[in-house]
Amino acid sequence: MKILVVDDDSLAGEMTSAVLEDAGHTVVLAGDAVEAADRLDEGRQKGGDPFDLVVSDMHMPLVSGVDLFRNLRDQGDGIPFILLTGDDPGPVLAAEPRLDGCLAKDFTLETSLIDAIAAAMAGRGAARQ
């Protein structure tokens, strides 16, 4: 699966990318939401969906991960989307029921992220195949 990872903290982005690459995924890293939107637009212009999933940090300057998610949905883009946060993910999930997942950035991320991706993609079933 090709995954776009969005994080303004390069170390956190690299750690998330490493977890995903170890699980066999292809990862492209964007340093902020603006760059992520550009990468998604580039892929659409070439025809098709260049990414199967977006994993984004929630707290970023200028455009947050939540705002990136909302902008994509407002444009009709239904790409699976998982947020990562240092905060409690519960309130975010309650406020954004269309999210495919919101996970705490903690010591369980190596397994919780892989599990969240599997759940998000299973929920999409044949629509994404």
DSSP file (Angstrom, degrees, kcal/mol; ACC not computed):
  #  RESIDUE AA STRUCTURE BP1 BP2  ACC     N-H-->O    O-->H-N    N-H-->O    O-->H-N    TCO  KAPPA ALPHA  PHI   PSI    X-CA   Y-CA   Z-CA
    1    1 A M              0   0    0      0, 0.0    25,-2.5     0, 0.0     2,-0.6   0.000 360.0 360.0 360.0 142.7    0.0    0.0    0.0
    2    2 A K  E     -a   26   0A   0     23,-0.2    50,-3.3    25,-0.1    51,-1.0  -0.872 360.0-171.3 -99.1 120.8    1.3    3.5   -0.8
    3    3 A I  E     -ab  27  53A   0     23,-3.1    25,-2.3    -2,-0.6     2,-0.6  -0.931  19.7-145.2-121.3 133.3    0.9    5.8    2.3
    4    4 A L  E     -ab  28  54A   0     49,-2.6    51,-2.8    -2,-0.4     2,-0.5  -0.872  17.7-162.4 -94.2 118.3    1.3    9.6    2.6
    5    5 A V  E     -ab  29  55A   0     23,-2.8    25,-3.2    -2,-0.6     2,-0.5  -0.896   3.7-166.1-103.3 129.2    2.8   10.4    6.0
    6    6 A V  E     +ab  30  56A   0     49,-2.6    51,-3.0    -2,-0.5     2,-0.3  -0.962  24.1 140.6-121.4 117.9    2.4   14.1    7.1
    7    7 A D        -     0   0    0     23,-2.3     6,-0.1    -2,-0.5    53,-0.1  -0.920  41.3-153.7-158.4 130.2    4.4   15.4   10.0
    8    8 A D  S    S+     0   0    0     -2,-0.3     2,-0.8    51,-0.2     3,-0.1   0.655  86.5  78.1 -77.8 -15.7    6.1   18.7   10.6
    9    9 A D  S  > S-     0   0    0      1,-0.2     4,-2.7     2,-0.0     5,-0.2  -0.849  72.0-158.5 -93.7 107.9    8.5   17.0   13.1
   10   10 A S  H  > S+     0   0    0     -2,-0.8     4,-2.4     1,-0.2     5,-0.2   0.852  89.6  51.5 -60.5 -36.6   11.0   15.2   10.8
   11   11 A L  H  > S+     0   0    0      2,-0.2     4,-2.3     1,-0.2    -1,-0.2   0.936 112.1  45.7 -65.5 -45.7   12.0   12.7   13.5
   12   12 A A  H  > S+     0   0    0      2,-0.2     4,-2.5     1,-0.2    -2,-0.2   0.901 113.1  51.1 -63.2 -40.6    8.4   11.8   14.3
   13   13 A G  H  X S+     0   0    0     -4,-2.7     4,-2.5     1,-0.2    -2,-0.2   0.908 110.6  48.2 -62.7 -42.2    7.7   11.5   10.5
   14   14 A E  H  X S+     0   0    0     -4,-2.4     4,-2.5    -5,-0.2    -2,-0.2   0.880 111.2  50.8 -66.1 -38.1   10.7    9.3   10.0
   15   15 A M  H  X S+     0   0    0     -4,-2.3     4,-2.0     2,-0.2    -2,-0.2   0.925 112.1  46.4 -65.5 -43.8    9.7    7.1   13.0
   16   16 A T  H  X S+     0   0    0     -4,-2.5     4,-2.1     1,-0.2    -2,-0.2   0.923 112.7  50.7 -63.0 -43.8    6.2    6.7   11.6
   17   17 A S  H  X S+     0   0    0     -4,-2.5     4,-3.0     1,-0.2     5,-0.2   0.900 107.7  53.1 -59.9 -42.2    7.5    6.0    8.1
   18   18 A A  H  X S+     0   0    0     -4,-2.5     4,-2.5     1,-0.2    -1,-0.2   0.900 107.4  51.1 -62.1 -41.4    9.9    3.3    9.6
   19   19 A V  H  X S+     0   0    0     -4,-2.0     4,-0.9     1,-0.2    -1,-0.2   0.926 114.7  43.7 -60.1 -44.6    7.0    1.5   11.3
   20   20 A L  H  <>S+     0   0    0     -4,-2.1     5,-2.3     2,-0.2     3,-0.3   0.897 113.1  49.9 -70.6 -40.9    5.0    1.5    8.0
   21   21 A E  H ><5S+     0   0    0     -4,-3.0     3,-1.8     1,-0.2    -1,-0.2   0.886 106.7  55.9 -65.1 -38.2    8.0    0.4    5.9
   22   22 A D  H 3<5S+     0   0    0     -4,-2.5    -1,-0.2     1,-0.3    -2,-0.2   0.794 104.6  54.6 -62.0 -27.2    8.7   -2.4    8.3
   23   23 A A  T 3<5S-     0   0    0     -4,-0.9    -1,-0.3    -3,-0.3    -2,-0.2   0.398 128.4-100.3 -87.2   2.7    5.1   -3.5    7.7
   24   24 A G  T < 5S+     0   0    0     -3,-1.8    -3,-0.2     1,-0.3     2,-0.2   0.560  77.1 134.8  95.7   8.8    5.8   -3.6    3.9
   25   25 A H      < -     0   0    0     -5,-2.3     2,-0.5    -8,-0.1    -1,-0.3  -0.561  55.3-123.3 -91.3 155.4    4.2   -0.3    2.9
   26   26 A T  E     -a    2   0A   0    -25,-2.5   -23,-3.1    -2,-0.2     2,-0.4  -0.851  34.3-160.2 -93.2 131.6    5.6    2.3    0.5
   27   27 A V  E     -a    3   0A   0     -2,-0.5     2,-0.4   -25,-0.2   -23,-0.2  -0.932  19.5-170.3-123.3 137.8    5.8    5.7    2.3
   28   28 A V  E     -a    4   0A   0    -25,-2.3   -23,-2.8    -2,-0.4     2,-0.5  -0.995  21.0-145.8-119.2 130.5    6.1    9.2    1.0
   29   29 A L  E     -a    5   0A   0     -2,-0.4     2,-0.4   -25,-0.2   -23,-0.2  -0.845  12.6-170.1-104.5 129.8    6.8   11.9    3.7
   30   30 A A  E     -a    6   0A   0    -25,-3.2   -23,-2.3    -2,-0.5     3,-0.0  -0.943  18.1-145.6-114.9 139.8    5.4   15.4    3.6
   31   31 A G  S    S+     0   0    0     -2,-0.4     2,-0.3   -25,-0.2   -25,-0.1   0.588  77.2   0.3 -83.0 -11.4    6.6   18.0    6.0
   32   32 A D  S  > S-     0   0    0     28,-0.1     4,-2.0     1,-0.1     5,-0.1  -0.968  80.3 -92.0-163.6 175.2    3.3   19.9    6.4
   33   33 A A  H  > S+     0   0    0     30,-0.5     4,-2.5    28,-0.3     5,-0.2   0.821 119.8  56.4 -68.0 -31.8   -0.3   19.8    5.3
   34   34 A V  H  > S+     0   0    0      2,-0.2     4,-2.0     1,-0.2    -1,-0.2   0.935 109.5  45.5 -66.0 -45.5    0.3   22.2    2.3
   35   35 A E  H  > S+     0   0    0      2,-0.2     4,-2.4     1,-0.2    -2,-0.2   0.886 111.9  53.5 -63.2 -38.3    2.9   19.9    0.9
   36   36 A A  H  X S+     0   0    0     -4,-2.0     4,-2.4     2,-0.2    -2,-0.2   0.928 107.8  49.2 -62.2 -45.3    0.6   16.9    1.5
   37   37 A A  H  X S+     0   0    0     -4,-2.5     4,-2.5     1,-0.2    -1,-0.2   0.893 110.7  51.7 -61.7 -39.0   -2.2   18.6   -0.4
   38   38 A D  H  X S+     0   0    0     -4,-2.0     4,-2.7     2,-0.2    -2,-0.2   0.920 109.7  48.6 -62.9 -44.1    0.2   19.3   -3.3
   39   39 A R  H  X S+     0   0    0     -4,-2.4     4,-1.8     1,-0.2    -2,-0.2   0.896 112.4  48.4 -64.4 -39.9    1.3   15.7   -3.4
   40   40 A L  H  X S+     0   0    0     -4,-2.4     4,-1.8     2,-0.2    -1,-0.2   0.913 112.7  48.5 -65.8 -41.8   -2.3   14.5   -3.4
   41   41 A D  H  X S+     0   0    0     -4,-2.5     4,-2.3     2,-0.2    -2,-0.2   0.898 107.5  55.5 -64.7 -41.3   -3.2   17.0   -6.2
   42   42 A E  H  X S+     0   0    0     -4,-2.7     4,-1.2     1,-0.2    -1,-0.2   0.914 108.4  48.7 -57.0 -44.0   -0.1   15.9   -8.3
   43   43 A G  H  < S+     0   0    0     -4,-1.8     4,-0.3     1,-0.2    -1,-0.2   0.888 109.8  50.8 -64.9 -39.8   -1.3   12.4   -8.2
   44   44 A R  H >< S+     0   0    0     -4,-1.8     3,-1.3     1,-0.2     4,-0.3   0.886 106.6  55.1 -65.7 -38.2   -4.9   13.3   -9.2
   45   45 A Q  H 3< S+     0   0    0     -4,-2.3    -1,-0.2     1,-0.3    -2,-0.2   0.799 105.7  52.5 -65.8 -28.0   -3.6   15.3  -12.2
   46   46 A K  T 3< S-     0   0    0     -4,-1.2    -1,-0.3    -5,-0.2    -2,-0.2   0.509 128.1 -96.7 -83.8  -4.6   -1.7   12.3  -13.4
   47   47 A G  S <  S+     0   0    0     -3,-1.3    -2,-0.1     1,-0.3     2,-0.1   0.589  81.6  25.8  92.7 117.5   -4.9   10.3  -13.2
   48   48 A G  S    S-     0   0    0     -4,-0.3    -1,-0.3     2,-0.0    -2,-0.2  -0.370  97.9 -50.3  99.3-178.5   -6.0    8.1  -10.3
   49   49 A D        -     0   0    0      1,-0.1    -5,-0.1    -2,-0.1    -9,-0.1  -0.879  39.9-167.8 -98.9 114.2   -5.3    8.0   -6.6
   50   50 A P  S    S+     0   0    0      0, 0.0     2,-0.4     0, 0.0    -1,-0.1   0.740  73.8  45.9 -74.1 -20.3   -1.5    8.1   -5.9
   51   51 A F        -     0   0    0      1,-0.1   -48,-0.2   -11,-0.1     3,-0.1  -0.925  57.5-160.2-126.1 148.3   -2.0    7.1   -2.3
   52   52 A D  S    S+     0   0    0    -50,-3.3     2,-0.3    -2,-0.4   -49,-0.2   0.638  81.0   7.1 -93.1 -18.7   -4.1    4.5   -0.5
   53   53 A L  E     -b    3   0A   0    -51,-1.0   -49,-2.6    26,-0.1     2,-0.4  -0.990  58.9-140.0-162.8 149.2   -4.0    6.2    2.9
   54   54 A V  E     -bc   4  81A   0     26,-2.2    28,-2.7    -2,-0.3     2,-0.5  -0.984  11.8-172.0-117.2 131.2   -3.0    9.4    4.7
   55   55 A V  E     +bc   5  82A   0    -51,-2.8   -49,-2.6    -2,-0.4     2,-0.4  -0.984  21.2 178.1-118.8 116.5   -1.4    9.2    8.2
   56   56 A S  E     -bc   6  83A   0     26,-2.6    28,-2.7    -2,-0.5   -49,-0.2  -0.934  33.8-119.6-128.4 142.8   -1.1   12.7    9.6
   57   57 A D  E     - c   0  84A   0    -51,-3.0    28,-0.2    -2,-0.4     8,-0.1  -0.478  25.0-143.0 -64.4 146.4    0.1   14.4   12.7
   58   58 A M  S    S+     0   0    0     26,-2.3     7,-2.3     1,-0.2     2,-0.9   0.919  83.1  57.1 -82.0 -46.2   -2.7   16.4   14.2
   59   59 A H        +     0   0    0     25,-0.3   -51,-0.2     5,-0.2    -1,-0.2  -0.775  67.4 141.2 -97.5 105.1   -0.9   19.5   15.5
   60   60 A M        -     0   0    0     -2,-0.9   -28,-0.1    -3,-0.1     2,-0.0  -0.973  52.1 -99.9-136.4 151.5    1.0   21.3   12.8
   61   61 A P  S    S+     0   0    0      0, 0.0     2,-2.3     0, 0.0   -28,-0.3  -0.311  96.7   3.7 -69.3 157.9    1.6   25.0   12.1
   62   62 A L  S    S+     0   0    0    -30,-0.1     2,-0.5   -29,-0.1   -30,-0.0  -0.430 137.5  27.5  69.3 -71.5   -0.5   26.8    9.5
   63   63 A V  S    S-     0   0    0     -2,-2.3   -30,-0.5     4,-0.0   -29,-0.1  -0.973  81.4-146.7-124.5 118.0   -2.8   23.9    8.6
   64   64 A S     >  -     0   0    0     -2,-0.5     4,-2.3     1,-0.1    -5,-0.2  -0.252  28.1-108.6 -76.1 167.4   -3.5   21.2   11.2
   65   65 A G  H  > S+     0   0    0     -7,-2.3     4,-2.4     2,-0.2    -7,-0.2   0.861 121.6  54.1 -62.4 -36.1   -4.0   17.5   10.4
   66   66 A V  H  > S+     0   0    0     -8,-0.6     4,-2.7     2,-0.2    -1,-0.2   0.917 108.8  48.3 -64.6 -42.9   -7.7   18.0   11.3
   67   67 A D  H  > S+     0   0    0     -9,-0.2     4,-2.8     2,-0.2    -2,-0.2   0.893 109.8  52.2 -65.5 -39.0   -8.0   20.8    8.9
   68   68 A L  H  X S+     0   0    0     -4,-2.3     4,-2.3     2,-0.2    -2,-0.2   0.943 111.2  48.0 -59.0 -47.3   -6.2   18.8    6.1
   69   69 A F  H  X S+     0   0    0     -4,-2.4     4,-2.4     1,-0.2    -2,-0.2   0.939 112.9  47.3 -57.9 -49.4   -8.7   16.0    6.8
   70   70 A R  H  X S+     0   0    0     -4,-2.7     4,-2.8     1,-0.2    -1,-0.2   0.897 110.5  52.3 -62.5 -40.8  -11.7   18.4    6.7
   71   71 A N  H  X S+     0   0    0     -4,-2.8     4,-1.4     2,-0.2    -1,-0.2   0.910 109.8  49.2 -61.8 -42.1  -10.5   20.0    3.5
   72   72 A L  H  <>S+     0   0    0     -4,-2.3     5,-2.8     1,-0.2     3,-0.3   0.933 113.3  45.9 -62.8 -45.3  -10.1   16.7    1.8
   73   73 A R  H ><5S+     0   0    0     -4,-2.4     3,-1.7     1,-0.2    -2,-0.2   0.897 109.2  55.1 -65.4 -39.3  -13.6   15.6    2.8
   74   74 A D  H 3<5S+     0   0    0     -4,-2.8    -1,-0.2     1,-0.3    -2,-0.2   0.801 106.9  52.1 -63.1 -28.2  -15.1   19.0    1.7
   75   75 A Q  T 3<5S-     0   0    0     -4,-1.4    -1,-0.3    -3,-0.3    -2,-0.2   0.414 123.6-107.2 -86.1   1.2  -13.5   18.4   -1.7
   76   76 A G  T < 5S+     0   0    0     -3,-1.7     2,-0.7     1,-0.3    -3,-0.2   0.605  71.0 146.0  84.2  11.9  -15.2   15.0   -1.9
   77   77 A D      < -     0   0    0     -5,-2.8    -1,-0.3    -6,-0.2    -2,-0.1  -0.749  25.9-176.1 -86.6 116.0  -11.9   13.1   -1.4
   78   78 A G        +     0   0    0     -2,-0.7    -1,-0.1    -3,-0.1     3,-0.1   0.112  24.9 149.0 -99.2  21.0  -12.7    9.9    0.6
   79   79 A I        -     0   0    0      1,-0.1   -26,-0.1    -7,-0.1   -27,-0.1  -0.285  60.7 -97.6 -55.8 135.9   -9.1    8.7    1.0
   80   80 A P        -     0   0    0      0, 0.0   -26,-2.2     0, 0.0     2,-0.4  -0.300  48.1-165.0 -56.2 140.4   -8.7    6.8    4.3
   81   81 A F  E     -c   54   0A   0    -28,-0.2    19,-1.9    17,-0.2    20,-0.8  -0.990  15.8-175.2-141.3 124.9   -7.2    9.1    6.9
   82   82 A I  E     -cd  55 101A   0    -28,-2.7   -26,-2.6    -2,-0.4     2,-0.3  -0.983  13.4-151.4-122.2 129.3   -5.6    8.4   10.3
   83   83 A L  E     -cd  56 102A   0     18,-2.5    20,-2.8    -2,-0.4     2,-0.4  -0.753   2.6-154.7 -97.2 145.9   -4.5   11.2   12.7
   84   84 A L  E     +cd  57 103A   0    -28,-2.7   -26,-2.3    -2,-0.3     2,-0.3  -0.966  21.1 172.7-117.0 137.6   -1.7   10.8   15.2
   85   85 A T  E     - d   0 104A   0     18,-2.6    20,-3.0    -2,-0.4   -28,-0.0  -0.990  43.2-143.5-146.1 151.7   -1.7   13.0   18.3
   86   86 A G  S    S+     0   0    0     -2,-0.3     2,-0.1    18,-0.2    18,-0.1   0.496  89.2  74.2 -85.4  -6.3    0.1   13.5   21.6
   87   87 A D  S    S-     0   0    0     16,-0.1    -2,-0.2     1,-0.1    18,-0.2  -0.308 107.1 -68.4 -94.7-179.5   -3.3   14.3   23.1
   88   88 A D     >  -     0   0    0      1,-0.1     4,-0.5    -2,-0.1    -1,-0.1  -0.627  42.2-154.2 -69.4 120.4   -6.2   12.1   24.1
   89   89 A P  H  > S+     0   0    0      0, 0.0     4,-2.2     0, 0.0     5,-0.2   0.675  76.4  84.0 -74.4 -15.5   -7.6   10.8   20.7
   90   90 A G  H  > S+     0   0    0      1,-0.2     4,-2.2     2,-0.2     5,-0.2   0.915  88.9  46.6 -55.6 -52.1  -11.1   10.2   22.1
   91   91 A P  H  > S+     0   0    0      0, 0.0     4,-2.1     0, 0.0    -1,-0.2   0.852 111.3  53.3 -61.9 -33.1  -12.4   13.8   21.8
   92   92 A V  H  X S+     0   0    0     -4,-0.5     4,-2.0     2,-0.2    -2,-0.2   0.933 109.6  47.4 -66.5 -44.9  -11.1   14.0   18.2
   93   93 A L  H  < S+     0   0    0     -4,-2.2    -1,-0.2     1,-0.2     6,-0.2   0.882 112.0  50.9 -63.4 -37.3  -12.8   10.8   17.2
   94   94 A A  H  < S+     0   0    0     -4,-2.2    -1,-0.2    -5,-0.2    -2,-0.2   0.886 114.5  43.1 -66.6 -38.0  -16.0   12.1   18.8
   95   95 A A  H  < S+     0   0    0     -4,-2.1    -2,-0.2     1,-0.2    -1,-0.2   0.752 122.8  38.2 -79.1 -24.4  -15.8   15.4   17.0
   96   96 A E    ><  +     0   0    0     -4,-2.0     3,-1.9    -5,-0.1    -1,-0.2  -0.663  61.7 168.2-128.1  75.0  -14.8   13.8   13.6
   97   97 A P  T 3  S+     0   0    0      0, 0.0    -1,-0.1     0, 0.0    -4,-0.1   0.677  74.2  67.4 -65.5 -14.8  -16.8   10.6   13.2
   98   98 A R  T 3  S+     0   0    0     -3,-0.1   -17,-0.2     2,-0.0    -5,-0.1   0.613  76.8 107.9 -80.0 -10.6  -15.7   10.4    9.5
   99   99 A L    <   -     0   0    0     -3,-1.9   -17,-0.1    -6,-0.2     3,-0.1  -0.365  67.0-144.1 -63.9 144.5  -12.0    9.8   10.5
  100  100 A D  S    S-     0   0    0    -19,-1.9     2,-0.3     1,-0.3   -18,-0.2   0.632  76.6 -23.3 -83.3 -14.5  -10.8    6.3   10.0
  101  101 A G  E     -d   82   0A   0    -20,-0.8   -18,-2.5    18,-0.0     2,-0.3  -0.863  45.2-155.4 175.0 153.5   -8.7    6.5   13.2
  102  102 A C  E     -d   83   0A   0     -2,-0.3     2,-0.3   -20,-0.2   -18,-0.2  -0.937  26.2-174.5-142.7 119.2   -7.0    8.8   15.7
  103  103 A L  E     -d   84   0A   0    -20,-2.8   -18,-2.6    -2,-0.3     2,-0.3  -0.860  26.5-115.2-121.2 148.4   -4.2    7.3   17.6
  104  104 A A  E     -d   85   0A   0     -2,-0.3     2,-1.4   -20,-0.2   -18,-0.2  -0.599  28.5-124.9 -74.9 137.8   -2.0    8.5   20.5
  105  105 A K        +     0   0    0    -20,-3.0     2,-0.2    -2,-0.3    -1,-0.1  -0.721  67.9 117.9 -81.4  94.1    1.7    8.9   19.6
  106  106 A D  S >  S-     0   0    0     -2,-1.4     3,-1.9     0, 0.0     4,-0.2  -0.758  83.4 -67.9-145.1-169.0    3.0    6.6   22.3
  107  107 A F  T 3  S+     0   0    0      1,-0.3     3,-0.4    -2,-0.2    -2,-0.1   0.629 125.2  59.7 -66.0 -13.5    5.0    3.4   22.8
  108  108 A T  T >> S+     0   0    0      1,-0.2     4,-3.2     2,-0.1     3,-1.4   0.471  73.7 100.4 -91.2  -1.6    2.1    1.3   21.3
  109  109 A L  H <> S+     0   0    0     -3,-1.9     4,-2.2     1,-0.3     5,-0.4   0.821  70.2  66.1 -56.5 -34.5    2.2    3.1   17.9
  110  110 A E  H 34 S+     0   0    0     -3,-0.4     4,-0.4    -4,-0.2    -1,-0.3   0.861 119.0  22.0 -57.8 -36.4    4.2    0.3   16.3
  111  111 A T  H <> S+     0   0    0     -3,-1.4     4,-2.4     2,-0.1    -2,-0.2   0.814 121.0  56.7 -98.3 -37.7    1.2   -2.1   16.7
  112  112 A S  H  X S+     0   0    0     -4,-3.2     4,-2.4     1,-0.2    -3,-0.2   0.871 106.8  50.8 -65.7 -35.0   -1.7    0.3   17.1
  113  113 A L  H  X S+     0   0    0     -4,-2.2     4,-2.3    -5,-0.3    -1,-0.2   0.927 111.1  47.2 -67.7 -44.0   -1.0    2.0   13.7
  114  114 A I  H  > S+     0   0    0     -5,-0.4     4,-2.1    -4,-0.4    -2,-0.2   0.911 114.1  48.3 -63.6 -41.4   -0.8   -1.3   11.8
  115  115 A D  H  X S+     0   0    0     -4,-2.4     4,-2.3     2,-0.2    -2,-0.2   0.900 110.7  50.8 -64.2 -41.1   -4.0   -2.4   13.5
  116  116 A A  H  X S+     0   0    0     -4,-2.4     4,-2.6     2,-0.2    -2,-0.2   0.881 109.6  50.6 -65.7 -38.0   -5.8    0.9   12.7
  117  117 A I  H  X S+     0   0    0     -4,-2.3     4,-2.6     2,-0.2     5,-0.3   0.932 110.2  49.5 -64.7 -45.2   -4.7    0.7    9.0
  118  118 A A  H  X S+     0   0    0     -4,-2.1     4,-2.3     1,-0.2    -2,-0.2   0.913 113.4  46.7 -60.2 -42.5   -6.1   -2.9    8.8
  119  119 A A  H  X S+     0   0    0     -4,-2.3     4,-2.0     2,-0.2    -2,-0.2   0.908 112.2  50.2 -66.5 -41.4   -9.4   -1.8   10.4
  120  120 A A  H  X S+     0   0    0     -4,-2.6     4,-0.6     1,-0.2    -2,-0.2   0.916 114.6  43.1 -63.7 -43.0   -9.6    1.3    8.1
  121  121 A M  H >X S+     0   0    0     -4,-2.6     4,-1.3     1,-0.2     3,-0.7   0.861 111.2  54.3 -74.3 -34.7   -9.0   -0.7    5.0
  122  122 A A  H 3< S+     0   0    0     -4,-2.3    -1,-0.2    -5,-0.3     3,-0.2   0.875 104.6  56.1 -63.9 -36.3  -11.3   -3.6    6.0
  123  123 A G  H 3< S+     0   0    0     -4,-2.0    -1,-0.2     1,-0.2    -2,-0.2   0.706 108.1  48.2 -67.1 -19.9  -14.1   -1.0    6.5
  124  124 A R  H X< S+     0   0    0     -3,-0.7     3,-1.6    -4,-0.6     4,-0.4   0.688  85.1 161.6 -93.8 -22.7  -13.6    0.1    2.9
  125  125 A G  G ><  -     0   0    0     -4,-1.3     3,-1.5     1,-0.3     4,-0.4   0.012  66.3  -2.3  44.4-131.7  -13.7   -3.4    1.6
  126  126 A A  G >  S+     0   0    0      1,-0.3     3,-0.7     2,-0.2    -1,-0.3   0.684 119.3  77.5 -67.3 -19.5  -14.4   -3.9   -2.1
  127  127 A A  G <  S+     0   0    0     -3,-1.6    -1,-0.3     1,-0.2    -2,-0.2   0.798 104.1  35.9 -62.6 -26.7  -14.8   -0.1   -2.6
  128  128 A R  G <         0   0    0     -3,-1.5    -1,-0.2    -4,-0.4    -2,-0.2   0.443 360.0 360.0-104.8  -2.1  -11.0    0.3   -2.5
  129  129 A Q    <         0   0    0     -3,-0.7    -2,-0.2    -4,-0.4    -1,-0.1   0.461 360.0 360.0 -91.8 360.0  -10.1   -2.9   -4.3
